[in-house]
């Protein structure tokens, strides 16, 4: 990742490209019955660079055990809304068809999705 970001910056492309590393869930801070740690939907991390996102910014925080996000929480719908805005799309208006029905990725009336301005430069 550092090499990619450095190269994009050197070529003057970093402002036009969003680089994101994420998983679909975090890991529990404790071992359960099985070997290893199970999925944790209450706290996870991701890393972003470029595309108008703030560099060097750490956003949010977990409880003392890393079990749940408790500070400046960002939902997946909020993340989608923010990335879509940076791609020039209005998340409140973006629709697509799924199984013959119009759907919305963020569906703000249901999810409360918002653009997280604190993540943007």
C-alpha positions, -999 to +999 in steps of 0.1 A: +000+000+000+027+026+008+043+021-026+009+025-044+001+057-025+036+071-030+034+064-067+000+079-071+011+110-052+043+113-073+022+112-105-002+137-092-031+112-092-037+107-055-064+134-053-083+116-081-081+080-067-095+065-035-074+038-021-092+018+006-082-013+026-110-029+047-126-061+057-162-069+061-159-073+099-136-069+128-123-095+152-134-100+188-107-091+213-112-125+231-108-161+221-140-181+221-146-219+222-129-224+188-093-216+181-088-180+172-112-150+174-146-148+159-162-120+138-170-087+155-196-066+137-194-039+165-159-026+158-137-028+128-110-008+112-103+004+077-076+025+060-081+051+033-060+075+013-065+100-015-097+110-032-103+140-009-100+120+024-080+135+052-045+122+055-031+113+089-065+113+105-077+087+130-114+087+135-135+070+162-126+048+191-136+016+209-143+007+245-113-003+266-115-039+254-119-031+216-153-049+217-175-020+204-172+013+187-181+040+212-167+073+199-175+089+165-191+057+152-194+054+114-218+029+100-213+010+068-241+031+053-223+063+064-191+050+047-210+042+015-226+077+015-192+093+020-174+073-007-203+078-031-201+116-026-164+116-033-171+097-065-195+125-075-227+105-067-256+116-045-262+086-022-298+099-015-307+096-052-286+067-064-309+037-072-304+004-089-326-025-098-324-058-078-349-086-084-370-062-104-373-036-076-356-003-072-331-003-043-307+022-027-273+014-013-276+037+016-314+041+020-310+071+043-347+071+055-341+036+069-304+036+078-299+073+087-269+073+064-249+105+063-218+118+047-191+119+073-175+153+067-149+148+094-132+122+071-128+147+043-100+172+036 
